[in-house]
């Protein structure tokens, strides 16, 4: 998806950490560290932060997560046109469902998706 360079991005910062991931609060994947990294990226790229959606303690093996559902609802209501995660695994660990959101749902809703540590940015697709 290629959007004009003058697009104003109303960005969703999505953070998730599960005990299943095997990380403690001191690790680099902590919610606070994820939020700080994503906020810094938005500030450096003049992106408006619509909201920070946090699913702390939820497994990435399914998408039945309260903050994720709220984010999807905001996308469907036209409030969000960009989603940023630390990496693709924060979006979800179920590969088929994650690919659905990245390759079907987000493009159908003109949503740019960025996974910072994986070098994914759909504006370059």
URQUIDA-V206864 format. One record per residue. N is the residue number from 0. RES is the residue in one letter. SS is DSSP state (2 for helix, 1 for strand, 0 for the rest). PSI is psi in radians with two decimals (none if undefined). NEAR is the number of other C-alpha atoms within 8 Angstrom. Layout:
{{N RES SS PSI NEAR} {N RES SS PSI NEAR}}
This chain:
{{0 X 0 2.16 9} {1 X 0 2.05 7} {2 X 0 2.68 6} {3 X 0 2.62 5} {4 X 0 -0.31 4} {5 X 0 0.20 4} {6 X 0 2.35 6} {7 X 0 2.13 6} {8 X 0 2.09 9} {9 X 1 1.78 12} {10 X 1 2.40 14} {11 X 1 2.14 15} {12 X 1 2.09 14} {13 X 1 2.13 13} {14 X 1 2.38 16} {15 X 1 2.44 13} {16 X 1 2.24 15} {17 X 0 2.54 12} {18 X 2 -0.46 10} {19 X 2 -0.38 6} {20 X 2 -0.25 6} {21 X 0 0.44 6} {22 X 0 2.57 12} {23 X 0 3.03 7} {24 X 0 -0.32 7} {25 X 0 -0.20 6} {26 X 0 2.88 7} {27 X 0 -0.27 6} {28 X 0 0.12 9} {29 X 0 2.69 12} {30 X 2 -0.79 12} {31 X 2 -0.76 6} {32 X 2 -0.68 9} {33 X 2 -0.86 13} {34 X 2 -0.75 11} {35 X 2 -0.76 8} {36 X 2 -0.79 9} {37 X 2 -0.68 12} {38 X 2 -0.77 10} {39 X 2 -0.75 8} {40 X 2 -0.81 8} {41 X 2 -0.76 11} {42 X 2 -0.72 9} {43 X 2 -0.39 7} {44 X 0 0.32 6} {45 X 0 0.79 6} {46 X 0 2.34 11} {47 X 1 2.27 10} {48 X 1 1.97 11} {49 X 1 -0.84 9} {50 X 1 2.80 7} {51 X 1 2.09 10} {52 X 1 2.07 12} {53 X 1 2.14 10} {54 X 1 1.54 12} {55 X 1 2.14 9} {56 X 0 0.15 8} {57 X 0 2.40 10} {58 X 0 2.57 9} {59 X 0 0.08 13} {60 X 0 -0.23 7} {61 X 0 2.97 10} {62 X 0 0.37 9} {63 X 0 1.19 6} {64 X 0 2.35 9} {65 X 2 -0.82 7} {66 X 2 -0.64 9} {67 X 2 -0.79 13} {68 X 2 -0.71 10} {69 X 2 -0.69 9} {70 X 2 -0.77 10} {71 X 2 -0.73 8} {72 X 2 -0.73 8} {73 X 2 -0.62 10} {74 X 2 -0.85 12} {75 X 2 -0.48 8} {76 X 0 0.12 7} {77 X 0 0.29 7} {78 X 0 -0.35 9} {79 X 0 2.33 14} {80 X 0 0.27 14} {81 X 1 2.37 12} {82 X 1 2.31 13} {83 X 1 2.32 13} {84 X 1 2.84 15} {85 X 0 -0.78 12} {86 X 0 3.00 10} {87 X 2 -0.52 10} {88 X 2 -0.37 7} {89 X 2 -0.58 13} {90 X 2 -0.80 12} {91 X 0 2.67 13} {92 X 0 -0.14 10} {93 X 0 1.81 9} {94 X 2 -0.79 7} {95 X 2 -0.77 6} {96 X 2 -0.69 10} {97 X 2 -0.76 12} {98 X 2 -0.67 9} {99 X 2 -0.85 9} {100 X 2 -0.75 9} {101 X 2 -0.64 10} {102 X 2 -0.26 8} {103 X 2 -1.08 9} {104 X 2 -0.91 9} {105 X 2 -0.87 12} {106 X 2 -0.67 11} {107 X 2 -0.42 7} {108 X 0 0.27 9} {109 X 0 0.78 8} {110 X 0 2.20 12} {111 X 1 2.37 13} {112 X 1 2.32 13} {113 X 1 2.22 12} {114 X 1 1.76 13} {115 X 2 -0.99 11} {116 X 2 -0.26 7} {117 X 2 -0.05 7} {118 X 0 0.43 7} {119 X 1 2.25 9} {120 X 1 1.94 11} {121 X 2 -0.16 10} {122 X 2 -0.40 9} {123 X 2 0.00 6} {124 X 0 none 6}}
